[in-house]
Amino acid sequence: MSKIVIGTVQFGIEYGINNLKIIPEDDAVREILQYANENNIKILDTAIGYGRSEQRLGYLMETEFEIISKFSKLNNKEDLRKALNATLKKLKIAKLYGFLFHDANELIKNPLLWNFLEDLKKESKIKKLGYSIYNTGQLDQLIEFGFIPDIVQLPYSLLDRQFENYFKKLKQYNVEIHIRSVFLQGLYFKALDKFPENLFSLKKEIKILNELCVDNDVTMTSLALNFVKQNPFIDYIVLGVISKKQLVENLISLNQELSEKIMKSIKKIDVKNKKLLNPNNWN
């Protein structure tokens, strides 16, 4: 089975720093899903907060996929149950592969929600539980609480390597590690002469990555994807696409192995203003 999970946020809302405000048409989504299935990609990632993404998947999927969805702003067991049933109905399936907290801070503030979610898992409508996190502080707290997830979704990329020292520990707990933001919402592809003013302090590091690509005859897509793929602790990469062409190009890029020299060069880059590696801080 492929290490790629299709991220479907762009099926429901406009997303990403380089997104041309495009939400793909139904035929384009069908093409993506069909090509994904043909290439042994078996998992889709969505969320209640992704606009019409769940609903569109429900009527556009022509083959079976395992589906992960995420939720937020739910305060009790009944809210969780209603949200889960609504998601299953929209997706037209009987069971989710994963049901995750979209915002781990909500779980930290209301720890009882974990017990409620575990109770729902026993009802056989959810295969795996977990949460999406943004920083190591969240993970430290959740592990301290004893909330060991079946799945954790976290950011990891060329410049954002904050969780690297946690991967081994997570695997000791048999946690399935899903990586998002592998392209840092498209920032790695941003032209240096059009760099957003609020992210200007990252320009130097992006320039180094561009030079690394030129010197080693590798594309930025291949550099970003294979850097993550070659980490032995990572199970899946969540990849958002808006066309079959984009998916084809990404899968081709995954076939290029990065040398140890390139991997070491990437790891030498140290971003000073690490707050900017979280897109939530870009506004």
Contacts in CASP RR format, 6 or more apart in sequence:
PFRMAT RR
TARGET T0000
AUTHOR 0000-0000-0000
METHOD contacts of the structure
MODEL  1
MSKIVIGTVQFGIEYGINNLKIIPEDDAVREILQYANENNIKILDTAIGY
GRSEQRLGYLMETEFEIISKFSKLNNKEDLRKALNATLKKLKIAKLYGFL
FHDANELIKNPLLWNFLEDLKKESKIKKLGYSIYNTGQLDQLIEFGFIPD
IVQLPYSLLDRQFENYFKKLKQYNVEIHIRSVFLQGLYFKALDKFPENLF
SLKKEIKILNELCVDNDVTMTSLALNFVKQNPFIDYIVLGVISKKQLVEN
LISLNQELSEKIMKSIKKIDVKNKKLLNPNNWN
1 40 0 8 1.000
1 41 0 8 1.000
1 42 0 8 1.000
2 39 0 8 1.000
2 40 0 8 1.000
2 41 0 8 1.000
2 42 0 8 1.000
3 229 0 8 1.000
3 234 0 8 1.000
3 235 0 8 1.000
3 236 0 8 1.000
3 237 0 8 1.000
4 36 0 8 1.000
4 41 0 8 1.000
4 236 0 8 1.000
4 237 0 8 1.000
4 239 0 8 1.000
4 250 0 8 1.000
4 251 0 8 1.000
4 254 0 8 1.000
5 41 0 8 1.000
5 43 0 8 1.000
5 44 0 8 1.000
5 45 0 8 1.000
5 68 0 8 1.000
5 178 0 8 1.000
5 236 0 8 1.000
5 237 0 8 1.000
5 238 0 8 1.000
5 239 0 8 1.000
6 32 0 8 1.000
6 33 0 8 1.000
6 36 0 8 1.000
6 41 0 8 1.000
6 43 0 8 1.000
6 44 0 8 1.000
6 45 0 8 1.000
6 238 0 8 1.000
6 239 0 8 1.000
6 240 0 8 1.000
6 241 0 8 1.000
6 247 0 8 1.000
7 44 0 8 1.000
7 45 0 8 1.000
7 46 0 8 1.000
7 238 0 8 1.000
7 239 0 8 1.000
7 240 0 8 1.000
7 241 0 8 1.000
8 44 0 8 1.000
8 45 0 8 1.000
8 46 0 8 1.000
8 50 0 8 1.000
8 53 0 8 1.000
8 57 0 8 1.000
8 240 0 8 1.000
9 15 0 8 1.000
9 46 0 8 1.000
9 47 0 8 1.000
9 50 0 8 1.000
9 53 0 8 1.000
9 240 0 8 1.000
10 19 0 8 1.000
10 22 0 8 1.000
10 23 0 8 1.000
10 24 0 8 1.000
10 240 0 8 1.000
10 241 0 8 1.000
10 242 0 8 1.000
11 23 0 8 1.000
11 24 0 8 1.000
11 29 0 8 1.000
11 46 0 8 1.000
11 50 0 8 1.000
11 52 0 8 1.000
11 53 0 8 1.000
11 56 0 8 1.000
11 57 0 8 1.000
12 23 0 8 1.000
12 50 0 8 1.000
12 51 0 8 1.000
12 52 0 8 1.000
12 53 0 8 1.000
12 56 0 8 1.000
13 23 0 8 1.000
13 49 0 8 1.000
13 50 0 8 1.000
13 51 0 8 1.000
13 53 0 8 1.000
14 21 0 8 1.000
14 22 0 8 1.000
14 23 0 8 1.000
15 185 0 8 1.000
16 185 0 8 1.000
16 186 0 8 1.000
16 279 0 8 1.000
17 185 0 8 1.000
17 186 0 8 1.000
17 187 0 8 1.000
17 190 0 8 1.000
17 196 0 8 1.000
17 279 0 8 1.000
17 282 0 8 1.000
18 185 0 8 1.000
18 186 0 8 1.000
18 187 0 8 1.000
18 189 0 8 1.000
18 190 0 8 1.000
19 242 0 8 1.000
22 242 0 8 1.000
23 242 0 8 1.000
24 32 0 8 1.000
24 242 0 8 1.000
24 243 0 8 1.000
26 56 0 8 1.000
26 60 0 8 1.000
28 242 0 8 1.000
28 243 0 8 1.000
28 244 0 8 1.000
29 56 0 8 1.000
29 60 0 8 1.000
30 60 0 8 1.000
30 62 0 8 1.000
31 243 0 8 1.000
31 244 0 8 1.000
32 241 0 8 1.000
32 243 0 8 1.000
32 244 0 8 1.000
32 247 0 8 1.000
33 44 0 8 1.000
33 60 0 8 1.000
33 61 0 8 1.000
33 62 0 8 1.000
33 63 0 8 1.000
33 65 0 8 1.000
34 62 0 8 1.000
34 63 0 8 1.000
34 244 0 8 1.000
35 244 0 8 1.000
35 247 0 8 1.000
35 248 0 8 1.000
36 65 0 8 1.000
36 247 0 8 1.000
37 63 0 8 1.000
37 65 0 8 1.000
39 251 0 8 1.000
42 65 0 8 1.000
42 66 0 8 1.000
43 65 0 8 1.000
43 66 0 8 1.000
43 67 0 8 1.000
43 68 0 8 1.000
43 97 0 8 1.000
43 236 0 8 1.000
44 57 0 8 1.000
44 65 0 8 1.000
44 66 0 8 1.000
44 67 0 8 1.000
44 68 0 8 1.000
45 67 0 8 1.000
45 68 0 8 1.000
45 153 0 8 1.000
45 178 0 8 1.000
45 180 0 8 1.000
45 238 0 8 1.000
46 53 0 8 1.000
46 54 0 8 1.000
46 57 0 8 1.000
46 67 0 8 1.000
46 68 0 8 1.000
46 69 0 8 1.000
46 70 0 8 1.000
46 91 0 8 1.000
47 53 0 8 1.000
47 54 0 8 1.000
47 69 0 8 1.000
47 70 0 8 1.000
47 71 0 8 1.000
47 102 0 8 1.000
48 54 0 8 1.000
48 69 0 8 1.000
48 70 0 8 1.000
48 71 0 8 1.000
48 72 0 8 1.000
48 83 0 8 1.000
48 86 0 8 1.000
48 87 0 8 1.000
48 102 0 8 1.000
49 70 0 8 1.000
49 72 0 8 1.000
49 102 0 8 1.000
54 69 0 8 1.000
54 87 0 8 1.000
54 90 0 8 1.000
54 91 0 8 1.000
55 90 0 8 1.000
57 67 0 8 1.000
57 90 0 8 1.000
57 91 0 8 1.000
58 90 0 8 1.000
58 91 0 8 1.000
58 92 0 8 1.000
58 93 0 8 1.000
59 92 0 8 1.000
61 91 0 8 1.000
61 92 0 8 1.000
66 97 0 8 1.000
66 127 0 8 1.000
67 91 0 8 1.000
67 93 0 8 1.000
67 96 0 8 1.000
67 97 0 8 1.000
67 98 0 8 1.000
68 96 0 8 1.000
68 97 0 8 1.000
68 98 0 8 1.000
68 99 0 8 1.000
68 100 0 8 1.000
68 151 0 8 1.000
68 153 0 8 1.000
68 178 0 8 1.000
69 87 0 8 1.000
69 91 0 8 1.000
69 96 0 8 1.000
69 98 0 8 1.000
69 99 0 8 1.000
69 100 0 8 1.000
70 99 0 8 1.000
70 100 0 8 1.000
70 101 0 8 1.000
70 102 0 8 1.000
70 132 0 8 1.000
70 153 0 8 1.000
71 80 0 8 1.000
71 83 0 8 1.000
71 84 0 8 1.000
71 87 0 8 1.000
71 99 0 8 1.000
71 100 0 8 1.000
71 101 0 8 1.000
71 102 0 8 1.000
72 101 0 8 1.000
72 102 0 8 1.000
72 103 0 8 1.000
72 106 0 8 1.000
73 106 0 8 1.000
74 80 0 8 1.000
74 83 0 8 1.000
74 106 0 8 1.000
74 113 0 8 1.000
75 110 0 8 1.000
75 113 0 8 1.000
76 116 0 8 1.000
77 116 0 8 1.000
77 119 0 8 1.000
77 120 0 8 1.000
80 113 0 8 1.000
80 116 0 8 1.000
80 117 0 8 1.000
80 120 0 8 1.000
81 120 0 8 1.000
84 96 0 8 1.000
84 99 0 8 1.000
84 120 0 8 1.000
84 125 0 8 1.000
84 126 0 8 1.000
85 125 0 8 1.000
87 96 0 8 1.000
87 99 0 8 1.000
88 94 0 8 1.000
88 95 0 8 1.000
88 96 0 8 1.000
88 125 0 8 1.000
94 125 0 8 1.000
95 124 0 8 1.000
95 125 0 8 1.000
95 126 0 8 1.000
95 127 0 8 1.000
96 125 0 8 1.000
96 126 0 8 1.000
96 127 0 8 1.000
97 127 0 8 1.000
97 128 0 8 1.000
98 126 0 8 1.000
98 127 0 8 1.000
98 128 0 8 1.000
98 129 0 8 1.000
98 130 0 8 1.000
98 150 0 8 1.000
98 151 0 8 1.000
99 117 0 8 1.000
99 120 0 8 1.000
99 126 0 8 1.000
99 128 0 8 1.000
99 129 0 8 1.000
99 130 0 8 1.000
100 129 0 8 1.000
100 130 0 8 1.000
100 131 0 8 1.000
100 132 0 8 1.000
100 149 0 8 1.000
100 151 0 8 1.000
100 153 0 8 1.000
101 107 0 8 1.000
101 113 0 8 1.000
101 130 0 8 1.000
101 131 0 8 1.000
101 132 0 8 1.000
102 132 0 8 1.000
103 132 0 8 1.000
104 131 0 8 1.000
104 132 0 8 1.000
104 133 0 8 1.000
104 134 0 8 1.000
104 138 0 8 1.000
104 139 0 8 1.000
104 142 0 8 1.000
105 138 0 8 1.000
106 113 0 8 1.000
107 113 0 8 1.000
107 114 0 8 1.000
107 131 0 8 1.000
107 142 0 8 1.000
107 147 0 8 1.000
108 138 0 8 1.000
108 141 0 8 1.000
108 142 0 8 1.000
108 145 0 8 1.000
111 145 0 8 1.000
111 147 0 8 1.000
114 129 0 8 1.000
114 145 0 8 1.000
114 147 0 8 1.000
117 126 0 8 1.000
117 129 0 8 1.000
117 130 0 8 1.000
118 129 0 8 1.000
120 126 0 8 1.000
121 127 0 8 1.000
121 129 0 8 1.000
127 150 0 8 1.000
128 149 0 8 1.000
128 150 0 8 1.000
128 151 0 8 1.000
128 176 0 8 1.000
129 149 0 8 1.000
129 150 0 8 1.000
129 151 0 8 1.000
130 149 0 8 1.000
130 150 0 8 1.000
130 151 0 8 1.000
130 152 0 8 1.000
130 153 0 8 1.000
131 142 0 8 1.000
131 147 0 8 1.000
131 149 0 8 1.000
131 152 0 8 1.000
131 153 0 8 1.000
132 152 0 8 1.000
132 153 0 8 1.000
132 154 0 8 1.000
132 180 0 8 1.000
133 139 0 8 1.000
133 142 0 8 1.000
133 152 0 8 1.000
133 153 0 8 1.000
133 154 0 8 1.000
134 154 0 8 1.000
134 155 0 8 1.000
134 278 0 8 1.000
134 280 0 8 1.000
135 162 0 8 1.000
135 278 0 8 1.000
136 162 0 8 1.000
136 163 0 8 1.000
136 166 0 8 1.000
139 152 0 8 1.000
139 154 0 8 1.000
139 163 0 8 1.000
139 166 0 8 1.000
142 149 0 8 1.000
148 173 0 8 1.000
148 175 0 8 1.000
149 175 0 8 1.000
150 175 0 8 1.000
150 176 0 8 1.000
151 175 0 8 1.000
151 176 0 8 1.000
151 178 0 8 1.000
152 170 0 8 1.000
152 175 0 8 1.000
152 176 0 8 1.000
152 177 0 8 1.000
152 178 0 8 1.000
153 178 0 8 1.000
153 179 0 8 1.000
153 180 0 8 1.000
153 238 0 8 1.000
154 163 0 8 1.000
154 177 0 8 1.000
154 178 0 8 1.000
154 179 0 8 1.000
154 180 0 8 1.000
155 162 0 8 1.000
155 163 0 8 1.000
155 179 0 8 1.000
155 180 0 8 1.000
155 181 0 8 1.000
155 184 0 8 1.000
155 277 0 8 1.000
155 278 0 8 1.000
156 163 0 8 1.000
156 164 0 8 1.000
156 179 0 8 1.000
156 181 0 8 1.000
156 182 0 8 1.000
156 228 0 8 1.000
156 231 0 8 1.000
156 234 0 8 1.000
157 179 0 8 1.000
157 181 0 8 1.000
157 182 0 8 1.000
157 183 0 8 1.000
157 184 0 8 1.000
157 188 0 8 1.000
157 224 0 8 1.000
157 227 0 8 1.000
157 228 0 8 1.000
158 184 0 8 1.000
158 188 0 8 1.000
158 209 0 8 1.000
158 223 0 8 1.000
158 224 0 8 1.000
158 227 0 8 1.000
158 266 0 8 1.000
158 269 0 8 1.000
159 184 0 8 1.000
159 202 0 8 1.000
159 205 0 8 1.000
159 209 0 8 1.000
159 269 0 8 1.000
159 271 0 8 1.000
159 277 0 8 1.000
160 181 0 8 1.000
160 184 0 8 1.000
160 271 0 8 1.000
160 274 0 8 1.000
160 277 0 8 1.000
160 278 0 8 1.000
161 267 0 8 1.000
162 274 0 8 1.000
162 277 0 8 1.000
164 231 0 8 1.000
167 177 0 8 1.000
167 231 0 8 1.000
167 233 0 8 1.000
167 234 0 8 1.000
168 233 0 8 1.000
170 177 0 8 1.000
170 233 0 8 1.000
171 177 0 8 1.000
171 233 0 8 1.000
176 235 0 8 1.000
176 236 0 8 1.000
177 233 0 8 1.000
177 234 0 8 1.000
177 235 0 8 1.000
177 236 0 8 1.000
178 235 0 8 1.000
178 236 0 8 1.000
178 237 0 8 1.000
178 238 0 8 1.000
179 228 0 8 1.000
179 234 0 8 1.000
179 236 0 8 1.000
179 237 0 8 1.000
179 238 0 8 1.000
180 238 0 8 1.000
181 279 0 8 1.000
182 224 0 8 1.000
182 225 0 8 1.000
182 228 0 8 1.000
182 237 0 8 1.000
182 238 0 8 1.000
182 239 0 8 1.000
183 189 0 8 1.000
183 221 0 8 1.000
183 224 0 8 1.000
184 277 0 8 1.000
184 279 0 8 1.000
185 279 0 8 1.000
187 199 0 8 1.000
187 202 0 8 1.000
187 206 0 8 1.000
188 206 0 8 1.000
188 209 0 8 1.000
188 220 0 8 1.000
188 224 0 8 1.000
189 220 0 8 1.000
189 221 0 8 1.000
190 196 0 8 1.000
190 206 0 8 1.000
192 203 0 8 1.000
192 206 0 8 1.000
192 207 0 8 1.000
192 210 0 8 1.000
195 202 0 8 1.000
195 203 0 8 1.000
195 206 0 8 1.000
196 282 0 8 1.000
198 282 0 8 1.000
199 276 0 8 1.000
199 282 0 8 1.000
201 272 0 8 1.000
201 273 0 8 1.000
201 276 0 8 1.000
202 271 0 8 1.000
202 273 0 8 1.000
202 276 0 8 1.000
202 277 0 8 1.000
205 269 0 8 1.000
205 271 0 8 1.000
208 269 0 8 1.000
209 220 0 8 1.000
209 223 0 8 1.000
209 266 0 8 1.000
209 269 0 8 1.000
210 220 0 8 1.000
212 218 0 8 1.000
212 223 0 8 1.000
212 262 0 8 1.000
212 265 0 8 1.000
212 266 0 8 1.000
213 219 0 8 1.000
213 220 0 8 1.000
213 223 0 8 1.000
216 259 0 8 1.000
216 262 0 8 1.000
218 256 0 8 1.000
218 258 0 8 1.000
218 262 0 8 1.000
219 253 0 8 1.000
221 249 0 8 1.000
221 250 0 8 1.000
221 253 0 8 1.000
222 253 0 8 1.000
222 254 0 8 1.000
222 256 0 8 1.000
222 258 0 8 1.000
223 258 0 8 1.000
223 262 0 8 1.000
223 266 0 8 1.000
225 237 0 8 1.000
225 239 0 8 1.000
225 250 0 8 1.000
225 253 0 8 1.000
225 254 0 8 1.000
226 253 0 8 1.000
226 254 0 8 1.000
226 256 0 8 1.000
226 257 0 8 1.000
226 258 0 8 1.000
227 258 0 8 1.000
227 263 0 8 1.000
227 266 0 8 1.000
228 234 0 8 1.000
228 237 0 8 1.000
229 237 0 8 1.000
229 254 0 8 1.000
230 257 0 8 1.000
230 258 0 8 1.000
230 263 0 8 1.000
239 247 0 8 1.000
239 250 0 8 1.000
241 247 0 8 1.000
241 250 0 8 1.000
271 277 0 8 1.000
275 281 0 8 1.000
276 282 0 8 1.000
END
